[in-house]
């Protein structure tokens, strides 16, 4: 019995091993068949030819800080309370135009007091003049007496004491006259000082009107009617915003495609074009975007000098008055002058750095290739090296693609 049992067990094991081996054979054969089919499969893709195209380079900026070279405050020149405000925010004003009137009740009182002090000084000067007349009369009398006693002394006809008294009286009269003249001069100087103080008060009082320091637009009103201000307090910010400026820093290769005097088109987000100082401007509403022009007025360092990075200074034509000195987000700058260059669709770029594309070889094999790209216009991008004219690049369905895959590429209609 045992012998038959072991024989049966061996037969079962042989059958099991046979089935397992046959299954492994079938699985391997299936994998090889799938691999062969995958190798022969042509992935349907879209592509485009690298060719010479005219593009208008566009630069996208996350933010720009727009500023004005003509901005200044209208300043209060005296202490006082704002009695009238003659302008509103965003009004256009001319240099010298009266913006505010200030009232200071102390100035009339101070001016009146100065006038009273001047009258008192006149009275003191008149008194000093009378004192001079008296001193001159006393001096003349003392001089005669001293002369008479001098002659008597020569004749020994007067005592020494009497002579000394006459001499002392004469000297005292001289001193009194000098003192009277000094006092008069002091009174005259005091009067002149009081007159100067009065003139200063009158001049300061005339500064109760605050005028615009430059031609421009009222950007901010810092004070309203009833506000008390001291001399030197800013009351309004005035600016000329017809021409605004901003700077950007670019790599040397990008800067070489730019030149001083070049005019480009600026595109702003419409949501950023609402006046920021309590005024909503609807003039020139172009929908989602509003277009402006900007001109390059300086490139630093100059293109002739070696540099890795350069700063570009732009001047914006803001004659519509829709822009303000502030930070704007999502701005694009597009050249109005086109350039001819080898270019491919921007969608052919695999990475954000625009350095890699998939190229289709003559035997329909995909190859990942490194390129050096230049400027773009939002649709096409310049290729400076890495591609030749006529090369086919992949423009869609690039997820999961690898070098070596076969592809059946349909060219975009504009390349046919």
C-alpha positions as CSV (number, residue, x, y, z in Angstrom):
1,X,0.0,0.0,0.0
2,X,2.7,2.4,0.9
3,X,4.5,1.8,-2.4
4,X,1.3,2.8,-4.4
5,X,0.9,5.9,-2.2
6,X,4.4,7.2,-2.9
7,X,4.0,6.5,-6.6
8,X,0.8,8.5,-6.7
9,X,2.4,11.4,-4.8
10,X,5.3,11.5,-7.3
11,X,2.9,11.5,-10.2
12,X,1.0,14.5,-8.7
13,X,4.2,16.4,-8.1
14,X,5.3,15.9,-11.7
15,X,1.9,17.1,-13.0
16,X,2.0,20.2,-10.7
17,X,5.6,21.1,-11.8
18,X,4.5,20.6,-15.4
19,X,1.6,23.0,-15.1
20,X,3.7,25.6,-13.3
21,X,6.5,25.4,-15.9
22,X,4.0,25.7,-18.8
23,X,2.3,28.7,-17.1
24,X,5.6,30.5,-16.7
25,X,6.4,29.8,-20.4
26,X,3.1,31.3,-21.5
27,X,3.6,34.4,-19.2
28,X,7.1,35.0,-20.6
29,X,5.8,34.6,-24.2
30,X,3.0,37.0,-23.5
31,X,5.4,39.6,-22.0
32,X,7.7,39.3,-25.0
33,X,4.7,39.7,-27.3
34,X,3.5,42.8,-25.5
35,X,7.0,44.3,-25.5
36,X,7.3,43.7,-29.2
37,X,3.9,45.3,-29.8
38,X,4.8,48.3,-27.6
39,X,8.1,48.7,-29.5
40,X,6.2,48.7,-32.7
41,X,3.4,51.0,-31.5
42,X,3.3,54.6,-32.9
43,X,2.2,57.2,-30.3
44,X,-0.1,59.8,-32.0
45,X,1.2,63.3,-31.2
46,X,1.1,66.9,-32.5
47,X,4.1,68.8,-33.5
48,X,5.5,71.8,-35.3
49,X,8.5,72.6,-37.4
50,X,11.3,74.9,-36.2
51,X,11.4,77.7,-38.8
52,X,12.2,81.3,-39.3
53,X,9.3,83.4,-38.0
54,X,8.7,87.1,-37.2
55,X,7.9,87.6,-33.5
56,X,7.3,90.6,-31.4
57,X,9.2,89.8,-28.2
58,X,7.1,90.0,-25.0
59,X,8.5,90.1,-21.4
60,X,6.2,89.1,-18.5
61,X,6.8,90.8,-15.1
62,X,5.3,89.8,-11.9
63,X,5.4,93.3,-10.5
64,X,6.6,96.8,-11.5
65,X,7.0,99.8,-9.2
66,X,5.8,102.9,-11.1
67,X,6.9,106.3,-9.9
68,X,6.9,110.0,-10.9
69,X,9.9,112.3,-11.1
70,X,7.6,115.3,-10.4
71,X,5.9,114.9,-7.0
72,X,6.0,117.3,-4.1
73,X,4.0,118.5,-1.1
74,X,2.2,121.9,-0.8
75,X,3.4,123.1,2.6
76,X,1.8,125.4,5.3
77,X,4.2,128.3,5.9
78,X,2.4,129.5,9.1
79,X,0.6,128.1,12.0
80,X,-3.2,128.3,11.5
81,X,-6.5,126.6,11.0
82,X,-7.6,125.5,7.5
83,X,-10.5,127.8,6.6
84,X,-11.0,126.8,3.0
85,X,-10.0,124.0,0.6
86,X,-10.2,125.0,-3.0
87,X,-9.5,121.7,-4.7
88,X,-10.5,118.1,-4.7
89,X,-8.5,114.9,-5.2
90,X,-7.4,114.3,-8.8
91,X,-8.0,117.9,-9.8
92,X,-5.5,119.3,-12.2
93,X,-3.8,122.5,-10.8
94,X,-1.3,125.0,-12.0
95,X,1.8,126.3,-10.2
96,X,0.9,129.1,-7.9
97,X,-2.8,128.2,-7.8
98,X,-4.3,128.7,-4.3
99,X,-5.2,125.4,-2.8
100,X,-5.9,126.3,0.9
101,X,-6.5,129.3,3.1
102,X,-5.3,129.4,6.7
103,X,-6.6,131.5,9.5
104,X,-4.5,132.5,12.5
105,X,-6.3,134.9,14.9
106,X,-3.0,135.8,16.7
107,X,-1.5,137.6,13.7
108,X,-3.9,140.6,13.8
109,X,-3.3,140.9,17.5
110,X,0.5,140.7,17.2
111,X,0.5,143.2,14.3
112,X,-1.6,145.7,16.4
113,X,0.7,145.2,19.4
114,X,3.7,145.9,17.1
115,X,2.1,149.1,15.9
116,X,1.5,150.2,19.5
117,X,5.1,149.5,20.4
118,X,6.3,151.5,17.4
119,X,4.2,154.5,18.6
120,X,5.8,154.1,22.1
121,X,9.2,154.1,20.5
122,X,8.4,157.3,18.6
123,X,7.4,158.9,21.9
124,X,10.7,157.7,23.5
125,X,12.7,159.1,20.6
126,X,11.0,162.5,20.9
127,X,11.7,162.5,24.6
128,X,15.4,161.6,23.9
129,X,15.5,164.5,21.4
130,X,14.3,166.9,24.1
131,X,16.9,165.5,26.5
132,X,19.5,166.2,23.9
133,X,18.3,169.8,23.6
134,X,18.4,170.2,27.3
135,X,21.8,168.6,27.5
136,X,23.1,170.9,24.8
137,X,21.7,174.0,26.6
138,X,23.3,172.9,29.9
139,X,26.6,172.2,28.2
140,X,26.7,175.6,26.6
141,X,26.0,177.3,30.1
142,X,28.6,175.0,31.8
143,X,31.2,175.8,29.0
144,X,30.7,179.6,29.5
145,X,31.0,179.3,33.3
146,X,34.1,177.1,33.0
147,X,35.7,179.7,30.5
148,X,34.9,182.6,32.8
149,X,36.3,180.8,35.9
150,X,39.4,179.8,33.9
151,X,40.1,183.5,33.1
152,X,39.5,184.5,36.8
153,X,41.9,181.8,38.0
154,X,44.6,183.2,35.7
155,X,44.2,186.4,37.7
156,X,44.0,184.7,41.0
157,X,40.5,186.2,41.3
158,X,38.7,182.9,42.2
159,X,39.2,180.1,44.6
160,X,40.4,176.7,43.5
161,X,37.3,175.0,44.8
162,X,35.1,177.3,42.7
163,X,37.2,176.6,39.7
164,X,37.1,172.8,40.2
165,X,33.3,172.9,40.6
166,X,33.0,174.8,37.2
167,X,35.3,172.3,35.5
168,X,33.3,169.3,36.9
169,X,30.0,170.8,35.8
170,X,31.4,171.3,32.3
171,X,32.6,167.7,32.0
172,X,29.3,166.4,33.4
173,X,27.4,168.4,30.8
174,X,29.5,166.8,28.1
175,X,28.8,163.3,29.4
176,X,25.1,164.0,29.7
177,X,24.9,165.1,26.1
178,X,26.7,162.0,24.9
179,X,24.3,159.8,27.0
180,X,21.3,161.7,25.5
181,X,22.6,160.9,22.0
182,X,23.2,157.2,22.9
183,X,19.7,156.9,24.3
184,X,18.2,158.4,21.2
185,X,20.2,156.0,19.0
186,X,18.9,153.1,21.1
187,X,15.3,154.3,20.8
188,X,15.8,154.6,17.0
189,X,17.3,151.1,16.8
190,X,14.4,149.7,18.9
191,X,11.9,151.3,16.6
192,X,13.6,149.8,13.6
193,X,13.5,146.4,15.3
194,X,9.8,146.8,16.0
195,X,9.1,147.8,12.4
196,X,11.0,144.7,11.2
197,X,8.9,142.6,13.5
198,X,5.8,144.1,12.2
199,X,6.9,143.6,8.6
200,X,7.7,139.9,9.4
201,X,4.3,139.5,10.9
202,X,2.7,141.1,7.8
203,X,4.7,138.8,5.6
204,X,3.8,135.7,7.6
205,X,0.2,136.7,7.6
206,X,0.3,137.0,3.8
207,X,1.4,133.3,3.7
208,X,-2.1,132.2,5.0
209,X,-2.7,131.2,1.3
210,X,-1.1,127.9,0.4
211,X,-0.4,127.5,-3.3
212,X,0.5,124.6,-5.7
213,X,4.3,124.3,-5.9
214,X,4.2,122.7,-9.4
215,X,1.8,122.0,-12.3
216,X,0.2,118.6,-11.8
217,X,-2.6,116.6,-10.3
218,X,-3.8,116.6,-6.7
219,X,-2.9,113.1,-5.5
220,X,-3.6,113.3,-1.8
221,X,-5.3,115.9,0.5
222,X,-3.7,115.5,3.9
223,X,-6.0,118.1,5.7
224,X,-9.6,119.2,5.5
225,X,-11.4,122.4,6.7
226,X,-11.1,122.9,10.4
227,X,-7.7,121.2,10.8
228,X,-5.1,123.1,12.8
229,X,-1.6,122.9,11.3
230,X,1.8,124.3,12.2
231,X,4.3,125.8,9.8
232,X,6.0,123.1,7.7
233,X,3.0,120.7,7.7
234,X,2.3,119.1,4.3
235,X,-1.3,119.8,3.2
236,X,-1.5,118.2,-0.2
237,X,0.6,116.0,-2.5
238,X,0.9,117.3,-6.1
239,X,2.4,115.4,-9.0
240,X,2.8,115.4,-12.7
241,X,1.8,112.0,-13.9
242,X,1.7,112.4,-17.7
243,X,5.1,110.6,-17.7
244,X,5.7,107.8,-15.2
245,X,8.8,105.6,-14.9
246,X,9.8,102.1,-13.8
247,X,12.9,99.9,-14.0
248,X,13.5,96.3,-14.7
249,X,16.6,94.1,-14.5
250,X,17.3,91.6,-17.4
251,X,20.0,89.3,-18.5
252,X,22.6,90.5,-21.0
253,X,21.2,88.4,-23.8
254,X,17.7,89.9,-23.3
255,X,19.1,93.4,-23.1
256,X,20.9,93.0,-26.4
257,X,17.5,92.8,-28.1
258,X,16.6,96.2,-26.6
259,X,17.7,99.7,-27.5
260,X,17.4,103.2,-26.1
261,X,14.4,104.9,-27.8
262,X,12.6,101.6,-28.5
263,X,8.8,101.8,-27.9
264,X,6.9,98.9,-26.6
265,X,3.3,98.1,-25.6
266,X,2.4,97.7,-21.9
267,X,-0.5,95.5,-20.8
268,X,-2.0,95.9,-17.3
269,X,-4.6,93.9,-15.5
270,X,-7.8,95.9,-15.7
271,X,-8.4,95.4,-11.9
272,X,-5.2,97.4,-11.3
273,X,-6.4,100.5,-13.2
274,X,-8.9,101.8,-10.7
275,X,-7.7,105.0,-9.2
276,X,-6.3,104.3,-5.8
277,X,-7.2,107.6,-4.2
278,X,-11.0,107.4,-3.9
279,X,-11.7,108.0,-7.6
280,X,-12.9,105.5,-10.2
281,X,-11.8,106.3,-13.7
282,X,-13.8,104.7,-16.4
283,X,-12.4,106.7,-19.4
284,X,-10.5,104.4,-21.8
285,X,-11.9,101.2,-20.4
286,X,-10.7,98.5,-22.8
287,X,-12.2,95.5,-20.9
288,X,-9.9,93.1,-19.2
289,X,-6.7,94.9,-20.2
290,X,-5.7,98.5,-20.9
291,X,-2.8,99.2,-23.3
292,X,-0.2,101.8,-22.8
293,X,3.1,102.6,-24.6
294,X,6.5,102.8,-22.9
295,X,9.9,104.0,-24.2
296,X,13.3,102.9,-23.1
297,X,15.3,106.0,-22.0
298,X,18.3,104.3,-20.5
299,X,20.2,100.9,-20.4
300,X,22.7,100.6,-17.6
301,X,25.5,99.5,-18.0
302,X,25.5,100.4,-21.7
303,X,25.4,97.5,-24.1
304,X,29.0,98.3,-25.2
305,X,30.2,97.5,-21.6
306,X,30.5,93.8,-20.5
307,X,27.9,92.9,-17.9
308,X,25.8,89.8,-16.9
309,X,22.8,91.9,-15.9
310,X,21.5,95.3,-17.1
311,X,18.9,97.7,-15.7
312,X,16.4,99.1,-18.2
313,X,14.7,102.4,-17.4
314,X,11.2,102.9,-19.1
315,X,9.1,106.0,-19.5
316,X,5.4,105.4,-19.7
317,X,3.1,107.7,-21.7
318,X,0.3,108.2,-19.2
319,X,-1.5,111.1,-21.0
320,X,-4.8,109.2,-20.3
321,X,-4.2,109.7,-16.6
322,X,-5.2,106.1,-15.7
323,X,-2.0,105.1,-14.0
324,X,-0.8,106.2,-10.5
325,X,2.6,105.9,-8.8
326,X,2.1,102.4,-7.2
327,X,2.9,98.7,-7.7
328,X,1.2,96.9,-10.5
329,X,1.0,93.1,-10.8
330,X,1.1,90.9,-13.9
331,X,2.4,93.4,-16.5
332,X,3.6,92.4,-20.0
333,X,5.9,94.4,-22.2
334,X,5.7,93.6,-26.0
335,X,7.9,95.2,-28.6
336,X,6.2,97.0,-31.4
337,X,9.1,96.0,-33.7
338,X,9.2,92.4,-34.9
339,X,12.3,90.3,-35.3
340,X,13.0,87.4,-37.6
341,X,14.5,84.3,-35.9
342,X,14.3,80.6,-35.7
343,X,11.3,79.9,-33.5
344,X,9.0,77.1,-32.3
345,X,5.7,77.2,-30.4
346,X,6.1,78.0,-26.8
347,X,4.1,74.9,-26.0
348,X,7.0,72.8,-27.2
349,X,9.0,73.7,-24.1
350,X,9.0,70.8,-21.5
351,X,10.2,72.8,-18.5
352,X,9.7,76.2,-17.1
353,X,13.2,77.2,-17.8
354,X,12.6,76.7,-21.5
355,X,15.7,74.6,-22.0
356,X,14.3,71.2,-23.2
357,X,12.2,69.9,-26.1
358,X,11.2,66.6,-27.7
359,X,12.5,66.3,-31.3
360,X,11.2,63.7,-33.8
361,X,14.0,62.0,-35.8
362,X,13.7,60.9,-39.4
363,X,12.8,57.4,-38.3
364,X,10.0,58.7,-36.1
365,X,12.0,58.2,-32.8
366,X,11.6,60.8,-30.1
367,X,14.7,62.5,-28.7
368,X,14.8,64.8,-25.7
369,X,17.1,67.7,-26.6
370,X,18.6,70.6,-24.7
371,X,18.2,74.0,-26.4
372,X,19.1,77.6,-25.6
373,X,16.0,79.8,-26.0
374,X,15.6,83.6,-26.3
375,X,12.7,85.9,-26.2
376,X,9.1,85.0,-26.9
377,X,5.9,86.7,-27.8
378,X,3.5,84.5,-25.8
379,X,3.0,82.1,-28.7
380,X,6.4,81.4,-30.2
381,X,9.8,81.4,-28.6
382,X,13.2,82.1,-30.2
383,X,15.7,79.2,-30.4
384,X,19.3,80.4,-30.3
385,X,20.9,77.0,-30.5
386,X,20.0,73.3,-30.2
387,X,17.6,73.1,-33.2
388,X,17.9,73.5,-37.0
389,X,15.4,74.9,-39.3
390,X,12.9,72.1,-40.3
391,X,13.3,70.1,-37.1
392,X,10.0,68.8,-35.8
393,X,9.3,69.4,-32.1
394,X,6.4,67.9,-30.1
395,X,3.8,70.4,-28.9
396,X,1.2,68.3,-27.1
397,X,0.8,65.1,-25.0
398,X,4.3,65.2,-23.6
399,X,3.4,63.7,-20.2
400,X,5.1,60.3,-19.9
401,X,7.1,60.6,-23.1
402,X,10.7,59.3,-23.1
403,X,13.6,59.4,-25.5
404,X,13.5,56.3,-27.8
405,X,9.7,56.1,-28.1
406,X,8.2,56.0,-31.6
407,X,5.6,58.6,-32.5
408,X,3.2,59.4,-35.3
409,X,3.3,63.2,-35.4
410,X,0.7,65.3,-37.0
411,X,2.0,68.8,-37.9
412,X,0.0,71.8,-36.9
413,X,-2.0,73.3,-39.8
414,X,0.2,76.5,-39.9
415,X,3.2,74.3,-40.6
416,X,1.7,72.3,-43.5
